[in-house]
Amino acid sequence: MAHQVFAGRFRDFDRIAPVFETTGVRCRYTVQPPEWYLRANLDWPERTKAYLHGAEALFVEVAARALDQAGLRAGDIDAIVTVSSTGIATPSLEARVASRLGFRADIERVPVFGLGCAGGVSGLAIAGRLAAARPGGVVLMVALEICTTAFRADQLTKASIVASALFGDGAAGCIVRAGDDGIARIEGSSQHMWPDTLDIMGWDVDEKGLRVIFDRAIPPFAENEVGPAMAGILRRIGLVARDVDRFACHPGGAKVITALETALHLDQGTLDHERDVLAEYGNMSAPTVLFVVDRLMRQGLPRRTLMTAMGPGFSCAGLSLAA
């Protein structure tokens, strides 16, 4: 597909094409069939329609699954945190699916936009604070991204081609309750934002839709900068690196995972679940780190897990889970 879209129009495509082998991605899921992405005349309305159709279906699926695993009904939910940065929905997604799931009329809604890949960690932190503020309340957090609606065949840039090699669609949901004896306890969370880094990652907007920004090499930045930032995040939570039994990282790409292992002083290969999730799903932005945590939960969480993800800003979010 990439050859079909780019090869005859982008002079350096053969030089960039190996990225489809080196990203670490073997399989991805998309909300539209392949031929939809080959159309040259896709515009904002069509992309938004595809986003809403895919996002609503995924929201219902992951919310229902989270409720079922927690032994709850939709009517038990007091607040919803919806994290998504890959499309515009007003009314927001949880309102659009409320009748299908059966949410109460008095439910509190907190839509979160603009956090990108860091949204899964930051969204869970927001859900934790909401739950702590209302003991006995039940909070549903859904992180959901339809990254592929931003694939741009009309953008003949390296950033556009790399994005088309890396990103996929996906969603994850979880339940947070204050004082509940659940699978894991949120100990604390914090963020770090680097100054003068707005050009590293994000969106530009034009008449055709969202256009990806990758203007600086993220792996070397992560290798050099994440270590000190993570030390600060841990300090604000009340921890140090030796207190962490397992880092659960957003797998932004194969080179990013390697860079994070270096930055966090981990043996190469330590972030095995991250590589597996990347290989099986691609980079789904915000929900991806929750796929990693799900795998850790299935094998048995260690005493303390530190979730972390980088996102636009440029920023890094961290959250500590105690088993």
Backbone torsions as a table, in degrees:
resi	resn	phi	psi	omega
1	MET	NA	-41.9	-179.9
2	ALA	-63.3	-42.1	175.9
3	HIS	-61.1	-41.7	-178.7
4	GLN	-63.5	-38.5	-176.3
5	VAL	-81.3	-43.2	-167.2
6	PHE	-109.3	-31.5	-164.9
7	ALA	-57.7	-43.5	-176.8
8	GLY	-80.3	-4.4	-173.7
9	ARG	-121.8	-17.1	-177.9
10	PHE	-116.0	114.7	-169.8
11	ARG	-59.9	-37.0	-175.9
12	ASP	-97.6	21.2	-174.6
13	PHE	-60.6	-42.7	-177.9
14	ASP	-60.4	-30.6	178.7
15	ARG	-74.2	-34.1	-177.3
16	ILE	-88.4	-24.2	-173.2
17	ALA	-52.3	-32.9	178.8
18	PRO	-58.4	-14.2	178.1
19	VAL	-59.9	-26.3	178.7
20	PHE	-69.4	-17.8	175.7
21	GLU	-96.8	-29.5	-170.6
22	THR	-94.7	-8.6	-179.8
23	THR	-67.5	-21.6	-175.1
24	GLY	89.2	6.8	-177.9
25	VAL	-97.7	124.9	175.9
26	ARG	-106.0	-26.8	-173.7
27	CYS	-148.7	145.1	175.0
28	ARG	-142.6	163.4	177.1
29	TYR	-118.9	141.6	-178.9
30	THR	-132.0	151.5	-178.2
31	VAL	-82.9	-11.7	179.0
32	GLN	-122.9	154.0	176.5
33	PRO	-68.9	159.1	-174.3
34	PRO	-53.5	-39.9	-174.9
35	GLU	-65.1	-24.0	178.8
36	TRP	-61.4	-38.4	-175.5
37	TYR	-75.9	-12.9	-179.1
38	LEU	-86.2	-8.0	-178.3
39	ARG	-72.1	134.2	-175.4
40	ALA	-85.0	-16.5	-172.6
41	ASN	-105.0	21.4	178.7
42	LEU	-64.2	134.5	-179.8
43	ASP	-128.9	-177.0	-177.5
44	TRP	-53.1	-51.7	-177.7
45	PRO	-59.5	-42.2	-179.5
46	GLU	-68.2	-41.0	179.0
47	ARG	-65.9	-40.0	179.1
48	THR	-66.4	-40.6	177.2
49	LYS	-60.2	-43.4	178.7
50	ALA	-66.1	-39.8	177.6
51	TYR	-60.1	-50.5	-176.9
52	LEU	-63.8	-42.9	-179.8
53	HIS	-61.3	-48.4	-179.1
54	GLY	-70.2	-41.0	-176.3
55	ALA	-67.4	-41.5	179.6
56	GLU	-64.1	-42.2	179.8
57	ALA	-64.3	-43.0	180.0
58	LEU	-68.6	-38.2	178.6
59	PHE	-58.5	-49.0	-179.1
60	VAL	-59.7	-42.9	-176.5
61	GLU	-64.9	-50.6	-174.9
62	VAL	-74.7	-32.5	177.1
63	ALA	-65.7	-44.4	179.2
64	ALA	-62.9	-38.5	-179.8
65	ARG	-67.4	-42.8	179.0
66	ALA	-63.7	-42.5	178.2
67	LEU	-62.2	-43.2	-178.8
68	ASP	-63.1	-43.7	-179.0
69	GLN	-66.8	-28.6	179.1
70	ALA	-88.8	-4.6	-178.8
71	GLY	70.2	34.9	-176.7
72	LEU	-120.6	165.7	171.2
73	ARG	-110.2	160.4	179.7
74	ALA	-57.6	-32.9	179.1
75	GLY	-66.6	-13.2	177.9
76	ASP	-82.2	-12.8	-174.4
77	ILE	-80.8	129.0	179.9
78	ASP	-97.5	-27.0	-178.7
79	ALA	-150.1	149.7	178.9
80	ILE	-128.1	129.5	170.3
81	VAL	-106.7	117.5	-179.2
82	THR	-112.3	117.4	-177.2
83	VAL	-108.9	121.3	176.1
84	SER	-163.3	134.3	-178.5
85	SER	-126.3	10.3	-173.1
86	THR	-108.4	9.9	177.4
87	GLY	-169.3	167.5	-179.3
88	ILE	-108.8	127.8	178.2
89	ALA	-138.0	108.9	175.5
90	THR	-137.9	107.2	7.7
91	PRO	-61.8	153.5	-175.7
92	SER	-70.9	167.5	-167.9
93	LEU	-58.7	-41.8	-176.6
94	GLU	-65.9	-30.2	176.0
95	ALA	-70.3	-35.6	-178.1
96	ARG	-68.5	-27.2	-177.9
97	VAL	-108.2	4.9	-173.5
98	ALA	-57.1	-45.0	-177.3
99	SER	-69.6	-32.7	179.1
100	ARG	-67.7	-36.1	-177.6
101	LEU	-91.2	-26.1	179.7
102	GLY	91.5	32.5	176.5
103	PHE	-67.2	150.9	178.6
104	ARG	-69.5	157.7	179.5
105	ALA	-69.8	-24.1	-177.1
106	ASP	-96.8	17.1	-176.6
107	ILE	-68.3	142.0	177.0
108	GLU	-87.4	131.1	-176.0
109	ARG	-114.7	130.1	179.0
110	VAL	-130.6	86.5	175.3
111	PRO	-77.3	138.3	-177.1
112	VAL	-125.4	123.2	-178.0
113	PHE	-126.1	147.0	169.0
114	GLY	99.9	-2.7	-178.0
115	LEU	-88.8	-10.0	176.3
116	GLY	56.4	-136.4	-175.5
117	CYS	-62.4	-25.1	-179.8
118	ALA	-77.9	-6.9	-172.3
119	GLY	-63.8	-31.8	-179.8
120	GLY	-63.7	-42.0	178.6
121	VAL	-72.4	-48.3	-178.2
122	SER	-65.8	-37.3	178.3
123	GLY	-64.1	-40.2	177.2
124	LEU	-65.5	-36.7	176.8
125	ALA	-64.1	-41.6	177.7
126	ILE	-63.2	-43.9	178.1
127	ALA	-60.1	-40.2	178.5
128	GLY	-63.4	-40.6	179.2
129	ARG	-69.4	-37.5	176.1
130	LEU	-62.2	-43.9	-180.0
131	ALA	-64.7	-41.8	-179.3
132	ALA	-65.4	-30.5	-178.9
133	ALA	-75.1	-17.3	-178.4
134	ARG	-136.0	77.3	-178.9
135	PRO	-53.5	133.9	-176.8
136	GLY	94.1	-16.2	178.6
137	GLY	-77.3	157.0	-178.7
138	VAL	-119.6	126.3	-177.7
139	VAL	-115.8	131.3	173.4
140	LEU	-102.7	128.5	174.6
141	MET	-115.1	126.9	176.3
142	VAL	-123.0	122.4	173.0
143	ALA	-107.2	123.6	-168.2
144	LEU	-146.0	126.4	179.6
145	GLU	-136.3	133.1	173.3
146	ILE	-109.2	74.7	-173.7
147	CYS	-63.5	-31.9	-169.6
148	THR	-72.8	-16.1	176.0
149	THR	-69.4	-10.7	176.0
150	ALA	-97.4	4.4	173.4
151	PHE	-63.9	129.4	-172.5
152	ARG	-124.5	97.6	177.3
153	ALA	-66.8	-21.3	-179.6
154	ASP	-82.9	-9.4	-178.6
155	GLN	-100.1	101.8	-177.2
156	LEU	-90.6	70.1	-179.8
157	THR	-130.6	158.4	177.2
158	LYS	-61.5	-41.5	-179.1
159	ALA	-60.2	-41.3	-179.1
160	SER	-65.6	-40.5	-179.4
161	ILE	-69.0	-42.5	177.7
162	VAL	-60.9	-42.1	179.0
163	ALA	-61.8	-39.9	-179.7
164	SER	-69.9	-17.4	177.8
165	ALA	-88.8	-18.4	-165.6
166	LEU	-112.2	-39.7	-166.4
167	PHE	-93.2	149.2	175.6
168	GLY	-141.4	178.7	-177.3
169	ASP	-102.2	145.7	177.9
170	GLY	-177.6	171.5	-178.4
171	ALA	-153.7	155.2	176.6
172	ALA	-146.8	146.4	178.5
173	GLY	-132.9	152.1	177.0
174	CYS	-152.2	159.2	-179.1
175	ILE	-109.1	134.4	178.6
176	VAL	-126.0	130.9	178.5
177	ARG	-136.4	138.8	177.1
178	ALA	-76.6	133.1	176.6
179	GLY	75.0	4.8	-177.8
180	ASP	-84.7	142.2	178.0
181	ASP	-85.9	76.9	-174.7
182	GLY	-97.6	-162.6	-178.3
183	ILE	-69.1	-37.2	-178.1
184	ALA	-149.6	156.8	-179.8
185	ARG	-114.7	133.1	175.9
186	ILE	-78.2	115.0	-178.7
187	GLU	-84.9	-33.5	-177.0
188	GLY	170.5	168.0	-179.0
189	SER	-151.6	160.0	177.5
190	SER	-162.8	169.6	-179.9
191	GLN	-136.4	161.3	172.8
192	HIS	-136.0	132.3	176.9
193	MET	-122.7	126.6	-179.3
194	TRP	-84.1	137.0	179.8
195	PRO	-73.3	151.1	173.5
196	ASP	58.3	41.9	-178.5
197	THR	-127.5	23.8	-177.0
198	LEU	-64.2	-20.2	-176.0
199	ASP	-88.6	1.7	-176.9
200	ILE	-75.2	-44.8	-173.8
201	MET	-153.8	141.9	176.1
202	GLY	158.6	-159.0	179.1
203	TRP	-120.8	141.3	156.0
204	ASP	-102.0	154.1	-178.6
205	VAL	-122.6	131.3	173.7
206	ASP	-137.5	-171.7	-174.0
207	GLU	-67.3	-16.5	-180.0
208	LYS	-91.6	-19.8	-178.9
209	GLY	142.3	-150.7	179.3
210	LEU	-87.3	139.2	179.9
211	ARG	-125.1	125.9	-171.5
212	VAL	-70.6	144.4	173.4
213	ILE	-110.7	119.0	169.7
214	PHE	-135.1	74.8	-171.2
215	ASP	-95.7	-1.0	179.4
216	ARG	-144.1	149.5	-178.3
217	ALA	-68.2	113.8	-176.2
218	ILE	-74.7	-42.3	-178.4
219	PRO	-56.1	-48.9	178.4
220	PRO	-65.5	-33.1	176.5
221	PHE	-62.4	-45.7	178.9
222	ALA	-61.0	-43.4	-178.0
223	GLU	-61.3	-38.2	-175.4
224	ASN	-86.4	-29.7	-167.3
225	GLU	-111.4	-24.9	-172.6
226	VAL	-68.9	-36.3	-178.7
227	GLY	-55.3	-57.5	178.2
228	PRO	-61.8	-38.1	178.6
229	ALA	-63.0	-42.1	-179.7
230	MET	-67.0	-34.8	176.5
231	ALA	-60.9	-40.2	177.5
232	GLY	-67.6	-41.7	177.8
233	ILE	-60.5	-47.0	179.1
234	LEU	-61.7	-42.1	-179.4
235	ARG	-61.1	-40.7	-179.8
236	ARG	-70.0	-26.4	175.2
237	ILE	-79.3	-20.9	-177.9
238	GLY	100.4	26.4	-176.5
239	LEU	-130.3	168.5	168.3
240	VAL	-128.6	168.3	-172.5
241	ALA	-57.0	-37.6	-177.3
242	ARG	-68.5	-14.3	176.5
243	ASP	-77.3	-14.1	-174.3
244	VAL	-92.5	125.1	178.2
245	ASP	-86.9	-29.6	-179.4
246	ARG	-152.9	126.5	168.8
247	PHE	-85.7	132.2	174.5
248	ALA	-111.8	105.1	-169.0
249	CYS	-106.5	148.0	170.7
250	HIS	-68.0	121.1	-178.4
251	PRO	-85.4	85.5	-175.9
252	GLY	-68.9	-22.6	-179.9
253	GLY	170.9	166.1	-175.9
254	ALA	-59.3	-43.5	-179.5
255	LYS	-69.3	-32.4	177.6
256	VAL	-67.3	-41.2	178.5
257	ILE	-61.0	-45.4	178.0
258	THR	-60.9	-42.1	179.4
259	ALA	-63.9	-38.6	179.3
260	LEU	-66.9	-38.9	176.8
261	GLU	-60.5	-39.2	177.2
262	THR	-67.7	-47.1	-176.4
263	ALA	-63.0	-35.1	-176.4
264	LEU	-95.7	8.0	178.0
265	HIS	58.7	44.6	177.2
266	LEU	-105.0	150.4	174.4
267	ASP	-63.6	141.0	177.1
268	GLN	-60.8	130.3	-175.6
269	GLY	101.6	-8.9	-179.2
270	THR	-61.0	-40.9	-176.4
271	LEU	-83.6	63.6	-174.7
272	ASP	-73.3	-41.4	178.8
273	HIS	-64.6	-35.1	178.1
274	GLU	-61.3	-44.1	179.3
275	ARG	-66.2	-37.7	-179.8
276	ASP	-67.5	-42.8	178.7
277	VAL	-63.8	-43.8	177.7
278	LEU	-59.2	-43.1	-178.1
279	ALA	-65.6	-36.9	-173.3
280	GLU	-89.8	-21.7	-174.3
281	TYR	-131.4	-13.7	-171.1
282	GLY	74.7	-174.8	176.2
283	ASN	-84.5	109.9	179.9
284	MET	-95.7	13.4	-176.2
285	SER	63.0	-132.3	-166.8
286	ALA	-49.4	-44.7	-174.8
287	PRO	-75.0	-11.4	-168.5
288	THR	-60.2	-43.4	-178.2
289	VAL	-65.5	-27.6	177.4
290	LEU	-70.8	-28.9	172.2
291	PHE	-63.9	-38.7	177.9
292	VAL	-64.5	-46.5	-179.4
293	VAL	-63.6	-37.4	177.7
294	ASP	-59.0	-42.2	178.9
295	ARG	-67.0	-38.1	176.8
296	LEU	-64.2	-39.2	178.7
297	MET	-64.4	-38.3	-178.5
298	ARG	-66.6	-30.9	178.4
299	GLN	-90.5	-10.4	-179.0
300	GLY	106.4	107.1	-178.1
301	LEU	-61.9	140.7	170.6
302	PRO	-70.0	179.6	-176.3
303	ARG	-56.8	-42.3	-179.4
304	ARG	-142.7	129.3	178.1
305	THR	-120.4	134.2	178.2
306	LEU	-109.0	106.7	176.0
307	MET	-76.4	139.0	178.5
308	THR	-149.3	146.0	178.2
309	ALA	-155.5	145.1	175.1
310	MET	-100.5	151.7	-179.8
311	GLY	-157.3	-179.1	-178.9
312	PRO	-56.3	147.8	179.8
313	GLY	145.5	-44.0	-12.8
314	PHE	-80.8	141.5	-168.8
315	SER	-143.4	169.4	176.2
316	CYS	-137.6	134.3	179.1
317	ALA	-115.8	144.3	179.1
318	GLY	-136.5	144.8	178.5
319	LEU	-147.0	132.2	-178.2
320	SER	-97.6	129.1	176.2
321	LEU	-112.8	129.2	176.7
322	ALA	-110.0	127.4	179.9
323	ALA	-81.6	NA	NA
